[in-house]
């Protein structure tokens, strides 16, 4: 046997590469770097704050009514001395000045000479003014409601001042008709209280939003889908 007859060593077979579908995905991230975390979506921006409505209309109306009420009472009681004169015809019988001291509420209701009743009425008026003021601060209504609230507060405070200073409310305005004599007198504060109360009762409410659609309201478009 010659040297050429010696068995040759077997060559190792090359391993077949795994199909691309089974191969693990190669990472394009450089070695030694941490994987990037996915960022969470940013939260939606908060809604814009509701603008606060100024209450100058209510405060201004209350101050004007309070000043006008006290000015007219000073003119009648001090300048015209209606307390002594008692009656002055202006446009008879439509408008006259008739002096009257009211120890009750409108039209002499709950009138009493008892001192306690005087302070009870003062307390009720103050509580009403505070309640309306708190409602204004919380509700922040529109201009018309503010004017109505200002009329009520200004008129109530005007009569409170009368009860504190004089012990009764000074009424001097009298309106009658031909053939009918009105026995009651009133003042500027009474007019403001009446108008303000009506304004608050009949003030328009906030506009209502659109009503939600009901199944009957849903219609089908051209593709047959409801919308």
C-alpha positions as CSV (number, residue, x, y, z in Angstrom):
1,X,0.0,0.0,0.0
2,X,1.4,3.3,-1.0
3,X,1.2,6.7,0.7
4,X,-1.5,7.7,-1.6
5,X,-3.7,5.0,-0.3
6,X,-4.0,6.5,3.2
7,X,-7.5,7.6,4.2
8,X,-8.1,11.3,3.9
9,X,-9.6,13.1,6.9
10,X,-13.2,14.0,6.5
11,X,-14.1,17.7,6.2
12,X,-16.8,19.0,8.6
13,X,-20.0,19.7,6.9
14,X,-21.1,23.3,6.9
15,X,-24.3,24.0,8.9
16,X,-27.1,25.3,6.9
17,X,-28.3,28.8,8.0
18,X,-31.6,29.0,9.6
19,X,-34.3,30.5,7.4
20,X,-34.8,34.2,7.7
21,X,-38.3,33.7,9.1
22,X,-37.0,31.7,12.1
23,X,-34.0,33.9,12.7
24,X,-34.1,36.3,15.7
25,X,-34.5,39.9,14.6
26,X,-31.2,41.7,14.6
27,X,-31.1,44.8,16.8
28,X,-29.9,48.0,15.2
29,X,-29.2,49.5,18.6
30,X,-25.5,50.1,19.2
31,X,-23.9,47.8,21.8
32,X,-23.7,49.2,25.3
33,X,-26.8,51.5,25.0
34,X,-30.0,51.0,27.0
35,X,-33.2,50.5,25.1
36,X,-35.3,53.5,24.7
37,X,-38.6,53.6,26.6
38,X,-41.7,54.6,24.8
39,X,-43.0,58.0,25.8
40,X,-46.5,58.2,27.3
41,X,-48.9,60.4,25.5
42,X,-49.1,63.8,27.0
43,X,-52.3,64.5,28.9
44,X,-54.8,66.8,27.3
45,X,-54.5,70.5,28.3
46,X,-56.8,71.6,31.0
47,X,-59.9,73.6,30.0
48,X,-59.5,77.4,30.1
49,X,-60.7,78.9,33.4
50,X,-64.2,80.4,33.3
51,X,-63.9,84.2,33.3
52,X,-65.3,85.7,36.5
53,X,-68.1,88.1,35.9
54,X,-67.7,91.5,37.6
55,X,-70.2,92.5,40.2
56,X,-70.0,96.2,39.6
57,X,-73.5,96.4,38.2
58,X,-75.0,95.0,41.4
59,X,-72.8,97.2,43.7
60,X,-73.3,100.3,41.6
61,X,-77.1,99.9,41.5
62,X,-77.3,99.3,45.2
63,X,-75.3,102.4,45.9
64,X,-77.3,104.6,43.5
65,X,-80.6,103.4,45.0
66,X,-79.4,103.8,48.6
67,X,-78.2,107.4,47.9
68,X,-81.3,108.4,46.0
69,X,-83.6,107.0,48.7
70,X,-81.8,108.8,51.5
71,X,-81.6,112.0,49.5
72,X,-85.3,112.1,48.8
73,X,-86.1,111.4,52.4
74,X,-83.8,114.2,53.6
75,X,-85.5,116.6,51.2
76,X,-89.0,115.6,52.4
77,X,-88.2,115.4,56.1
78,X,-85.7,118.2,56.5
79,X,-86.0,120.6,53.5
80,X,-89.8,120.5,52.9
81,X,-90.6,119.8,56.6
82,X,-93.3,117.4,55.5
83,X,-93.4,116.0,59.1
84,X,-95.2,119.3,60.1
85,X,-96.9,120.1,56.8
86,X,-98.1,116.5,56.4
87,X,-99.4,116.9,52.8
88,X,-98.2,118.7,49.6
89,X,-100.2,118.3,46.3
90,X,-97.9,117.9,43.3
91,X,-100.2,116.6,40.5
92,X,-103.4,115.9,42.4
93,X,-104.6,113.2,42.5
94,X,-102.0,111.3,40.5
95,X,-99.0,112.2,42.6
96,X,-98.9,113.8,46.1
97,X,-96.7,114.0,49.1
98,X,-98.3,112.5,52.2
99,X,-96.1,112.0,55.2
100,X,-96.4,108.6,57.0
101,X,-94.2,106.8,59.4
102,X,-94.3,103.1,58.8
103,X,-93.4,100.8,61.6
104,X,-94.1,97.6,59.7
105,X,-93.3,96.5,56.1
106,X,-95.1,97.6,52.9
107,X,-98.6,99.0,53.3
108,X,-98.2,99.0,57.1
109,X,-98.1,95.2,57.3
110,X,-96.8,93.8,60.7
111,X,-96.9,97.3,62.1
112,X,-96.3,97.4,65.8
113,X,-95.1,99.9,68.4
114,X,-93.1,97.3,70.2
115,X,-89.4,98.0,70.2
116,X,-88.6,94.3,69.6
117,X,-90.5,94.2,66.4
118,X,-88.4,97.1,65.0
119,X,-85.2,95.1,65.5
120,X,-86.8,91.9,64.2
121,X,-87.6,93.7,60.9
122,X,-84.1,95.2,60.8
123,X,-82.6,91.7,61.3
124,X,-84.8,90.2,58.6
125,X,-83.8,92.9,56.1
126,X,-80.1,92.4,56.9
127,X,-80.3,88.6,56.5
128,X,-82.0,89.1,53.1
129,X,-79.3,91.4,51.9
130,X,-76.5,89.0,53.0
131,X,-78.3,86.1,51.4
132,X,-78.6,88.0,48.1
133,X,-74.9,89.1,48.3
134,X,-73.7,85.5,48.8
135,X,-75.8,84.4,45.9
136,X,-74.2,87.1,43.7
137,X,-70.7,85.9,44.7
138,X,-71.5,82.3,44.0
139,X,-73.7,82.5,40.9
140,X,-72.0,85.5,39.2
141,X,-75.2,86.2,37.2
142,X,-75.5,88.6,34.2
143,X,-76.1,92.3,34.2
144,X,-79.9,92.2,34.4
145,X,-79.9,89.9,37.5
146,X,-77.2,92.0,39.1
147,X,-79.3,95.2,38.6
148,X,-82.3,93.4,40.1
149,X,-80.2,92.3,43.1
150,X,-78.8,95.8,43.5
151,X,-82.3,97.3,43.6
152,X,-83.3,94.8,46.3
153,X,-80.2,95.4,48.4
154,X,-80.2,99.2,48.0
155,X,-83.8,99.5,48.9
156,X,-83.7,97.2,51.9
157,X,-80.7,99.0,53.3
158,X,-82.4,102.4,52.8
159,X,-85.3,101.3,55.0
160,X,-82.9,99.8,57.5
161,X,-81.3,103.1,58.0
162,X,-84.7,104.7,58.6
163,X,-85.5,102.2,61.3
164,X,-82.2,102.8,63.0
165,X,-82.3,106.6,62.8
166,X,-86.0,107.4,63.1
167,X,-87.4,104.2,64.6
168,X,-89.7,103.8,61.5
169,X,-89.6,104.1,57.7
170,X,-90.3,107.5,56.2
171,X,-93.0,107.1,53.5
172,X,-94.1,110.1,51.5
173,X,-95.2,109.2,48.0
174,X,-98.9,108.9,47.4
175,X,-100.6,108.0,44.1
176,X,-104.3,108.0,43.7
177,X,-107.0,108.1,41.0
178,X,-109.9,110.5,40.4
179,X,-112.7,109.3,42.7
180,X,-110.4,107.0,44.6
181,X,-108.0,108.1,47.3
182,X,-105.1,105.7,48.1
183,X,-104.6,105.6,51.9
184,X,-101.1,104.3,51.7
185,X,-97.8,106.0,51.1
186,X,-94.4,104.6,50.0
187,X,-90.9,105.7,49.2
188,X,-88.1,105.1,46.7
189,X,-86.8,102.2,48.6
190,X,-90.1,100.4,48.4
191,X,-90.2,100.8,44.6
192,X,-86.7,99.4,44.3
193,X,-87.4,96.4,46.5
194,X,-90.6,95.6,44.6
195,X,-88.8,95.9,41.2
196,X,-85.7,94.0,42.3
197,X,-87.8,91.1,43.7
198,X,-89.7,90.8,40.5
199,X,-86.5,91.0,38.4
200,X,-84.9,88.1,40.4
201,X,-88.1,86.0,40.2
202,X,-88.5,86.4,36.5
203,X,-84.9,86.5,35.4
204,X,-84.1,84.3,32.4
205,X,-82.4,81.1,33.2
206,X,-79.1,79.9,31.6
207,X,-79.4,78.6,28.0
208,X,-79.9,74.9,27.9
209,X,-77.5,72.7,25.8
210,X,-78.6,70.5,22.9
211,X,-80.6,67.5,23.9
212,X,-78.8,64.1,23.4
213,X,-79.8,62.2,20.3
214,X,-82.3,59.4,20.8
215,X,-82.4,56.1,18.7
216,X,-85.2,57.6,16.7
217,X,-83.0,60.6,15.8
218,X,-80.3,58.3,14.3
219,X,-80.3,58.1,10.5
220,X,-78.5,55.8,8.1
221,X,-76.1,57.2,5.5
222,X,-75.5,55.8,2.0
223,X,-73.3,53.0,3.3
224,X,-75.9,51.7,5.7
225,X,-74.2,52.9,8.8
226,X,-76.0,54.8,11.4
227,X,-74.7,58.3,12.3
